[in-house]
Amino acid sequence: MLGIGVGTMALVIVLSVFNGLEDLNRQIFKSFDPDIKISAASGKSFVLEKDKLLKIKELSGVAYVTEVIQDNALVKYNNSQMVVNLKGVDDTFQKHSRLKESLVEGNFVLSKDSINYAFIGGNVYMALNISLQNIIEPLEIWYPRNNKTISLNPQDNINSLIINVSGVYSLEQFHDDFVYVPLSFAQQLTEYGNKRTSLEVQLKPEANLRNVQDEIASILGSNYLIQNQDEQNATLFRAIKWEKLFIFVALIFIIGIASFNIFFSLTMLVIDKKDDLKTLSAMGADEALIKKIFFKEGAIISFVGAIVGLIVGGLICYLQEKYGIVKMGMQSAIIDAYPVKMNPSDFVLTAIAIIIITLIASYLPAQRAAKIS
């Protein structure tokens, strides 16, 4: 019972942690990624007709649309430099973006009094050792020019602009290497003109995501990718689901090994009770009754172990979810303890898998006892 119980408890806890990690990623994406992202089906950028853009903005479920120019660029500050994700966004970003909730220093400003500012991630801030108080030393951003011919003078092949930093955000390690700038600044630097790399659509709270997605697809046609948040991060969510599956299989295999204890215990009991089995048989007990006695004993062991494991595992998950007992050992702007989310389907699937394995382990000794009788 203890072996089955511990295995069940471990399985419930691990699956709940994977559920929590999946939810945590969705929480991060909600702060960082749009509800719907529109990008070119082929190529890096596109020119969207104004009438189509207007139709998208007028959809009943759409709150606002942000025009985006995004590409890699080189930033320099004092004697330090690094390659970053440069993201030019229009005025709607400063008005509505949820990224302002992750502000850790300075102000969430991209444009004020006709002056452009950069809003940077924590990785950029730390790597370049930027000081927001030093307004004399601006951030220098370099981007290769789209020249048909290459000049022998390297300076002619590169666009370079300077901009001051207004604030710093810290969200998550893989999302903290962005530098946000006004769209007009990005247009000047990249020479994209009317081209856009994407449109980011935010929906109203009551909007139906799938319906709006279909409506946008009908407006734009097949030349565009229209992706919701899960589709934008499909690779990560697929990896989490595969990890969860492999962990489930591995722990079920361990529980299967632990269920051999039931097999050997019942086998030894059959050998020990050989004379008693003959006596029961002489008193009128048939093979079915003898088999049922031993099979039920194995079932009691597996059922009690599984139920205790489910209860203890659920209790541990509840305490972790409510009090965050086990910490992640790292500083995070979002969470400092391991995320946990209990899913009823995981409990049901775990219980069914364990009961089937342990009942199979109980069947062979019960079959042998019936033959002895």
N, C-alpha and C positions, 0 to 999 in steps of 0.2 A: 504493500500500500504506500509506503514512504517513497519508494522508487518511482511509482506511477505518479504520486502526488507532486513530487519535486519536478519531474519532467513536465507535467501539465502546467504547473505554476510558471516554470521558465518559458514555456512556449507562449502562454498568455501574455507575460510581461514583454517578451521580445516583439511579438506581433503588435502590441499596443504602442511600443516605442516607435516602430516603423510607421504606424498610423500617425503618431504625433509628429514625426519628422516630415511626413507628407503634408500635414496641415500647416506646419511651420513654414515650409517652402511656399505654400499658397499664400500665407500671410505676408511673406517677404515680397512675393511677386505682386501682391495687391498694392503694395507701397511703391513698387518700382515699375511694373509693367502695366500697360493699358488693358482695359477690358477686351478690346479688339484692336489688333494691329493690321494695317493694310500695307503691303509691300509688293514689289514687282515679282511676278512669277519667274521671270528670267532677267538677269542683269542686276546692277546695284541700285539704280535710280529710275525714276519715271517722271513724266510730266502729266499731271492730272488736270483734265479740263475743269474750268471753274464751275460749269453748270452741274457736273457730276458731284463736285465737292459740296456745292450748295444743296443738292438733293440729299446727300448724306447728313448734312447738318440739320436739315428740316425733318428728318425721321423722328417719329414721336418718342422713341426710346433713347435717343441720343442726347446727352447733356452738352457735350462740347467735343470738338475735334482739334487736335494739336498737329501742326505741320512740323516735320522733323527732317533735319539733315544730319546724318550720323556717319562717322568714319574714323579711322585711326589717324592720330596726329602726334607730333613730337612737341612736348612742352619743356621749356627751360626756365629755371629760376635760380638766380645767382650762378653757381658753378655746377648745379645739378640738372639732370634731364631724364625724361622717361617717356615712353610711348603710352598714350592714353586713348580711351574711347571719347572722342569729341562729339558732343551732341548739341546741335543747334535747335532751339525750340521757339515757338512763337509766344505771344503774350498770354495765351490761355494756360501755359505751364505755370507761370508765376502766380496766376490767380487761383488755380484749382489743384495743383499737384499735391498729392499726399506725402511727397518726399520731405516737405517742410516739417513733418512730425519727427523726422530723424535728424534734425539740425542739432549739432553739438557745439558749434562755435560760430560767431558772427551773425549774419542776417541772410534770410532767404530772399535775395534780390538778384535779378538778372539785368534789369534796366531801371534807371531812376534819373530823372532830370536830364534825359537824353544822353546819359552816360551808361556804357555797357559794363557789366560785371560778369565774372565767372563764379559758378557755384560748384565746388569740387568735392570728390569723395575722400574718405579718410586715408586710403592708400596713397593717393597723390599728395595729400597734405603731409603725411609722415615721410614719404620717400624724398620729397623735395625740401623738407624742413621749412615750410612756408610760414611766414609770420603775417597775420592779418593786420597787425598794427603798423607794419612797414609799408606805407602807401607809396613810398618813393620807388621801391623795387617791384615792378609789375611782373605778371606772368607772360612769358613770350611763347607764342604758339606757331609752329612751323607746319606747313602742308605743301606737298609737291604740286607744282603748277601743271595744268593740263596742256602742255605745249606739244605741238606736232613735231617740232624740231628741238633738239637738245642744244643748249648754249654751252660753250666752253667755260663760261663763267658760272660756277655753281649757284651764286646768288640769284641768277636769272631764272633758275629752275625751281625756285622755292618761294612760296608766299609766306610772309611773316607778319604777324600782328601782335600787339601787346594789349593786355587787359588786366585790370585789378581784380582781386578775389574778394567776394563779399561774404562768403560763408562756407562752412564745411558740414557735410552730413556723414553719418556712419550708419550703415544698414547691415551689410554682410560682406565678408571678405571678397567674394567674386563680383560684387556689384559696386565696390568702392573705388574703382579705377576710372570713373567717369568724370568728365569736365563738361558742365552745362554752360552754354553761352546763348545769347540771343540769336534768333534765326538770321537776322540781317548781318550779324558778325560772321556767322558760319558761311553765309552766301558770299560774302566778300573774300573770306579766306580760301574757300574751296572752289570758287568760281562756278558754282552749280547753277546760278541763275534761278530759273523757275522750276528746276528739277527738285524732287524730294526723294529721300531714301525710304520714307514711310509716313503714314498718317496714323496717329494714335487716337482711338475713339473711346471716350468714357461714357458709360451709360447711366441713365437715371436709376435710382434704387428699385423702382417697380418694373423696370424694363425686363423683357424676356430675352436673354442672351442669344439663344438659338434663332429666334425670329428676326432679331435685328441683324444677325450675321447673314441670314438668308436674304434679307432685304438689300443689304449692301452688295452681296454677291450678284443679285439681279441687276443692280445699277451699274456695276463695274464690269461684269463679264468674267471671262476665264483668264484674262491677262494679269490678274492680281491674286495674291494670297491674302485671304481674310482669316486670321487666326485669333482664337480666344486665348486666355492665359494658359490653359492646360496645353493647347496645341503649340504655343510659343515655346514651352518648356517640356515638350513631349519626351525628349531624350532623358532628361533627369527623372521624370515621373516613371518612365519605363524602367529605368535602372533601379529605382526604389522598389517597384513591384517585383522585378526579377530577384533582387536581394531578399525581399520578404519571402518569396516562394522558396528559394534555396535554403534559407534559414528554417522555414517550416519543415521542409523535407529532411534537413539534417537533424533537427530536434525530434522529429517523428521517428527517424532511424534510431536515435539514442534511446527513445522510449521503447521502441521495438526490442532493442537489446535488453533494456531493463525488464521487459515483460518475460524474458526467459526465466527470471526468478520465479514467476508464477508457474511456468512450465515445469521447472525442476522441483519446486515445492510440492506441486500436485502429484508429480511422478513419484517422489519419495513417499508421499502420503498413501498413494495407491499400493506401493510395495509394502509399507508398514501395516496397512489395513487389509492385507490379502486374506487372512483368515476370517476377518469380520465380513468381508465381501462374500465369502462362501456361505457364511452363516445367514446373511441377509438373503442370499439367493435361495438357500434351503427353506427359508421362512416364506418365500413366495415373491421376492422382489425380482422383477424382470430386468433385462439389460437396459431398457429405456429409463427405468427409475434410477438404477445405479449411475448411468451416464449423467442423468439430470442432477444428481446429488453433487458430483464433482464439478460439473459444468457451472452450477449455481455458486459453488464456493469460489471458483475463479472469477465469476461475474461480480460477486460481492467485493472481492479484492479490487477489481478494476473500477467498479462503480464508485466505491468509497474513495479510492485514491484519486480518481478523476474529479469527483465533486469537491473534495478537500482542496485539490490543486487549483481548481477554478475559483473557489471562494478566496483562498489565500492570495492567488495571483491578482484577482480583481481588487482585493483590499489594498495590496501594495500599489497597484496602479492608481487607485483612488487617492491614497495618501500622497503619492508622487505628483499627481495632477493638482491636488489642492494645496500642498505645502512645499513642493519642490525640494524634497529631501536630498536626492542625489543631484549634485551640481555637475555642470559640464566642464568646470575647471578653466573657463575662458571668459573674457569680458565680451558681452554682447549687448547691443542696444535694444534687442528684442526680447531675449530670454537668457537666463543664467542657469536654468536647471533643465535636465533632459525632458523634452516634451513627450506627453503620453496622451493617447486617445483610445478609449475602450470601444471596440466595435462588436456588437452582439453576434455578428456572423462569425467572427474569429472564435468566440467562445463555443458556439455551436459546432463549427468545423473541427475545432480541437477535440471537443468531447466525443464526437462521432468517430474521428480517426483513432483516438486512444482506445475507445471501447471496442472497436472492431479488431484492433491489433491484439488486445488482451484476451478477447473472447476466442480468437484463433489459437492463442497460446494455451487456453484452457481446454480446448476441444480434444487435443490428442491424448492428454492424460485421462480425460473422461472416457474416451473411446477405449483406452487400454483397461480401465477399471471394469467396463462393461464386459470385455472379453474374459477377464479373470473370473468374474462372477459366473 
